[in-house]
Every structure is written in C-alpha cells, then in structure tokens.
Amino acid sequence: MTIDEYAQKYSVKKKETVIKWILDGLVPGVDLATNYIPDSARQPYTNARAKSADSIYYSIVKATKNLYH
C-alpha cells in the first residue's frame, strides 16, 4: 500500500505524520526505495500524553488491546 492509502486506512490527517513514523522506524517492513508499506503494517502507538503511573498503565493496556506496536 502507498503512504496515502496507509494514512487513509488509519485516519491520519497529515501525510507528513506517516512519513515521520516511517523515518523514525515506527512502521516495520517499509521499503523506502519503492515507498511500499505492507498491508500487515499496523499504526504505531505514539501517545506521549500519559503523566502518572496509572495513566501510563492504562495507556499500555489500551495499546495492547488495540494491537498497537
């Protein structure tokens, strides 16, 4: 799938966000030479707003349940 298709699949508003994820290595299996993203690639978990221990635990459980990386 292309970057645009990936962004649309996960409702990401900015294509630049997906490109940043790819460059940061958060989306495994991407071939940058052909701009190919495997269909099995899932959206990375990038929620950095958790501040307390309880909210961090809640975020981890939620991410695991939603099958985020």
C-alpha positions in Angstrom: 0.0 0.0 0.0 1.1 3.6 -0.5 1.7 6.2 2.1 -1.6 7.9 1.2 -3.5 4.6 1.5 -1.9 3.9 4.9 -2.8 7.4 6.1 -6.4 6.9 4.9 -6.7 3.4 6.5 -5.7 4.8 9.9 -7.4 8.2 9.6 -4.2 10.1 9.8 -4.9 13.7 8.6 -1.3 14.6 7.6 0.8 12.5 5.2 3.8 14.1 6.9 2.9 12.3 10.1 3.1 8.9 8.4 6.4 9.9 6.8 7.8 10.8 10.2 6.7 7.5 11.6 8.5 5.7 8.8 11.7 7.7 9.1 11.6 7.1 12.9 11.3 3.3 12.3 7.9 3.0 13.9 6.3 1.2 10.9 8.1 -2.1 10.3 8.6 -3.6 6.9 8.6 -0.4 4.9 10.6 -0.3 1.7 11.7 3.3 1.2 13.1 2.6 -2.3 9.7 1.8 -3.6 7.6 3.6 -0.9 5.9 0.3 -0.2 4.1 -0.3 3.1 3.0 -3.9 3.8 -0.7 -4.4 4.3 0.0 -6.0 7.6 1.7 -2.9 9.0 -0.2 -1.5 12.0 -0.4 2.0 13.3 2.3 2.8 15.8 1.4 3.7 19.4 2.7 7.2 19.9 0.6 8.5 22.8 3.0 10.6 24.8 0.5 12.4 27.0 0.5 9.9 29.9 2.0 11.6 33.0 1.0 9.5 36.1 1.7 5.8 36.7 -2.0 5.0 36.5 -2.4 6.7 33.1 0.8 5.1 31.8 -0.6 1.7 32.8 -3.9 2.5 31.2 -2.2 3.6 28.0 -0.2 0.4 27.8 -3.3 -1.8 28.4 -5.2 0.1 25.8 -2.4 -0.1 23.3 -2.1 -3.8 23.8 -5.8 -4.3 23.4 -5.8 -2.3 20.2 -2.8 -4.2 18.8 -0.5 -1.2 18.5 3.2 -1.6 18.4 
